[in-house]
Amino acid sequence: MLSNEVFINCLRQSGKVAILASEEDEKAIEIELKNQGKYVVCFDPLDGSSNIDANVSIGSIFGIWRRISDEETGANTDDILQDGRAMVAGGYCLYGSSTHFVLSTGGGVSGYTLDPSLGEFLLTHPDIKVPKKGNIYSINEGNSTYWDDSVKEYIQAKKFPTDGTAPYSLR
């Protein structure tokens, strides 16, 4: 809850945001009309918080859109429910043995690492790309009962390939 409050307070005071949506809150967080900016921010302030006791990395996830509502009437739910392709920026911050910040503003993806001695993020992973082909899959197999048939077939093919290739690893 503390991380949620920090996000809300910082964004509310920035003067850049019209409305917020947090994974922690059932309703949108409206900014006072006179202080509304031109952006919409949706975020999960501490994704993976249930993993803290297992010493697994956790992080913050966010997406930013331009508001589509009229500035005179104020932001509303339509601003939050925009298509993902309308996003102007998105990223995450991963907290662990080091702190990483990954950001895309539509022209590629860059990764930054916090240098604690400077108190600044340094570009350490420019132009991040997903490999065209890998050998690892990641899925919550605990939900396999609810998968549709195409997902079940795909995972089966990765675990038990019939073409002589090596099976994929699960992470």
Contacts in CASP RR format, 6 or more apart in sequence:
PFRMAT RR
TARGET T0000
AUTHOR 0000-0000-0000
METHOD contacts of the structure
MODEL  1
MLSNEVFINCLRQSGKVAILASEEDEKAIEIELKNQGKYVVCFDPLDGSS
NIDANVSIGSIFGIWRRISDEETGANTDDILQDGRAMVAGGYCLYGSSTH
FVLSTGGGVSGYTLDPSLGEFLLTHPDIKVPKKGNIYSINEGNSTYWDDS
VKEYIQAKKFPTDGTAPYSLR
1 24 0 8 1.000
3 45 0 8 1.000
3 46 0 8 1.000
3 60 0 8 1.000
4 22 0 8 1.000
4 24 0 8 1.000
4 25 0 8 1.000
4 45 0 8 1.000
4 46 0 8 1.000
6 45 0 8 1.000
7 20 0 8 1.000
7 22 0 8 1.000
7 43 0 8 1.000
7 45 0 8 1.000
7 60 0 8 1.000
8 20 0 8 1.000
8 22 0 8 1.000
8 29 0 8 1.000
11 17 0 8 1.000
11 20 0 8 1.000
11 41 0 8 1.000
12 20 0 8 1.000
12 29 0 8 1.000
12 31 0 8 1.000
12 35 0 8 1.000
15 31 0 8 1.000
15 35 0 8 1.000
15 36 0 8 1.000
15 37 0 8 1.000
16 37 0 8 1.000
16 38 0 8 1.000
16 39 0 8 1.000
17 31 0 8 1.000
17 36 0 8 1.000
17 37 0 8 1.000
17 39 0 8 1.000
17 40 0 8 1.000
17 41 0 8 1.000
18 31 0 8 1.000
18 36 0 8 1.000
18 37 0 8 1.000
18 38 0 8 1.000
18 39 0 8 1.000
18 40 0 8 1.000
18 67 0 8 1.000
18 69 0 8 1.000
18 74 0 8 1.000
18 75 0 8 1.000
18 79 0 8 1.000
19 28 0 8 1.000
19 29 0 8 1.000
19 30 0 8 1.000
19 31 0 8 1.000
19 36 0 8 1.000
19 40 0 8 1.000
19 67 0 8 1.000
19 75 0 8 1.000
19 76 0 8 1.000
19 79 0 8 1.000
19 80 0 8 1.000
20 28 0 8 1.000
20 29 0 8 1.000
20 31 0 8 1.000
20 40 0 8 1.000
20 41 0 8 1.000
20 42 0 8 1.000
20 43 0 8 1.000
21 28 0 8 1.000
21 29 0 8 1.000
21 40 0 8 1.000
21 41 0 8 1.000
21 42 0 8 1.000
21 43 0 8 1.000
21 80 0 8 1.000
22 29 0 8 1.000
22 42 0 8 1.000
22 43 0 8 1.000
22 44 0 8 1.000
22 45 0 8 1.000
23 43 0 8 1.000
23 44 0 8 1.000
23 45 0 8 1.000
23 47 0 8 1.000
24 44 0 8 1.000
24 45 0 8 1.000
28 77 0 8 1.000
28 80 0 8 1.000
30 74 0 8 1.000
30 75 0 8 1.000
31 37 0 8 1.000
31 75 0 8 1.000
33 74 0 8 1.000
36 67 0 8 1.000
36 71 0 8 1.000
36 74 0 8 1.000
36 75 0 8 1.000
37 67 0 8 1.000
37 71 0 8 1.000
38 66 0 8 1.000
38 67 0 8 1.000
38 71 0 8 1.000
39 64 0 8 1.000
39 65 0 8 1.000
39 66 0 8 1.000
39 67 0 8 1.000
39 88 0 8 1.000
40 64 0 8 1.000
40 65 0 8 1.000
40 66 0 8 1.000
40 67 0 8 1.000
40 75 0 8 1.000
40 79 0 8 1.000
40 80 0 8 1.000
40 82 0 8 1.000
41 62 0 8 1.000
41 63 0 8 1.000
41 64 0 8 1.000
42 62 0 8 1.000
42 63 0 8 1.000
42 65 0 8 1.000
42 80 0 8 1.000
43 60 0 8 1.000
43 61 0 8 1.000
43 62 0 8 1.000
43 63 0 8 1.000
44 60 0 8 1.000
44 61 0 8 1.000
44 62 0 8 1.000
45 60 0 8 1.000
46 58 0 8 1.000
46 59 0 8 1.000
46 60 0 8 1.000
47 58 0 8 1.000
47 59 0 8 1.000
47 60 0 8 1.000
47 61 0 8 1.000
47 92 0 8 1.000
48 56 0 8 1.000
48 58 0 8 1.000
48 59 0 8 1.000
49 58 0 8 1.000
51 57 0 8 1.000
51 58 0 8 1.000
52 58 0 8 1.000
57 94 0 8 1.000
57 95 0 8 1.000
57 96 0 8 1.000
58 94 0 8 1.000
58 95 0 8 1.000
58 96 0 8 1.000
59 92 0 8 1.000
59 93 0 8 1.000
59 94 0 8 1.000
59 95 0 8 1.000
60 92 0 8 1.000
60 93 0 8 1.000
60 95 0 8 1.000
61 91 0 8 1.000
61 92 0 8 1.000
62 90 0 8 1.000
62 91 0 8 1.000
62 92 0 8 1.000
63 87 0 8 1.000
63 89 0 8 1.000
63 90 0 8 1.000
63 91 0 8 1.000
64 87 0 8 1.000
64 88 0 8 1.000
64 89 0 8 1.000
64 90 0 8 1.000
65 79 0 8 1.000
65 82 0 8 1.000
65 84 0 8 1.000
65 86 0 8 1.000
65 87 0 8 1.000
65 88 0 8 1.000
66 86 0 8 1.000
66 88 0 8 1.000
67 75 0 8 1.000
67 79 0 8 1.000
68 78 0 8 1.000
68 79 0 8 1.000
68 82 0 8 1.000
69 75 0 8 1.000
69 76 0 8 1.000
69 78 0 8 1.000
69 79 0 8 1.000
88 105 0 8 1.000
88 106 0 8 1.000
89 103 0 8 1.000
89 104 0 8 1.000
89 105 0 8 1.000
89 106 0 8 1.000
90 103 0 8 1.000
90 104 0 8 1.000
90 105 0 8 1.000
91 101 0 8 1.000
91 102 0 8 1.000
91 103 0 8 1.000
91 104 0 8 1.000
92 101 0 8 1.000
92 102 0 8 1.000
93 99 0 8 1.000
93 100 0 8 1.000
93 101 0 8 1.000
93 102 0 8 1.000
94 100 0 8 1.000
94 101 0 8 1.000
94 102 0 8 1.000
98 113 0 8 1.000
98 114 0 8 1.000
99 113 0 8 1.000
99 114 0 8 1.000
100 111 0 8 1.000
100 112 0 8 1.000
100 113 0 8 1.000
100 114 0 8 1.000
100 124 0 8 1.000
101 111 0 8 1.000
101 112 0 8 1.000
101 113 0 8 1.000
101 114 0 8 1.000
101 121 0 8 1.000
102 109 0 8 1.000
102 110 0 8 1.000
102 111 0 8 1.000
102 112 0 8 1.000
102 125 0 8 1.000
102 128 0 8 1.000
103 109 0 8 1.000
103 110 0 8 1.000
103 111 0 8 1.000
103 112 0 8 1.000
104 110 0 8 1.000
108 127 0 8 1.000
108 128 0 8 1.000
109 127 0 8 1.000
109 128 0 8 1.000
109 129 0 8 1.000
110 123 0 8 1.000
110 125 0 8 1.000
110 126 0 8 1.000
110 127 0 8 1.000
110 128 0 8 1.000
111 123 0 8 1.000
111 124 0 8 1.000
111 125 0 8 1.000
111 126 0 8 1.000
111 128 0 8 1.000
112 121 0 8 1.000
112 122 0 8 1.000
112 123 0 8 1.000
112 124 0 8 1.000
112 125 0 8 1.000
113 121 0 8 1.000
113 122 0 8 1.000
113 124 0 8 1.000
113 125 0 8 1.000
114 120 0 8 1.000
114 121 0 8 1.000
114 122 0 8 1.000
115 121 0 8 1.000
115 122 0 8 1.000
134 168 0 8 1.000
135 166 0 8 1.000
135 168 0 8 1.000
135 169 0 8 1.000
136 168 0 8 1.000
136 169 0 8 1.000
136 170 0 8 1.000
136 171 0 8 1.000
137 155 0 8 1.000
137 158 0 8 1.000
137 168 0 8 1.000
137 169 0 8 1.000
137 170 0 8 1.000
137 171 0 8 1.000
138 170 0 8 1.000
138 171 0 8 1.000
139 155 0 8 1.000
139 170 0 8 1.000
141 155 0 8 1.000
141 170 0 8 1.000
144 152 0 8 1.000
144 155 0 8 1.000
147 155 0 8 1.000
158 167 0 8 1.000
158 168 0 8 1.000
159 167 0 8 1.000
159 168 0 8 1.000
159 170 0 8 1.000
160 167 0 8 1.000
161 167 0 8 1.000
END
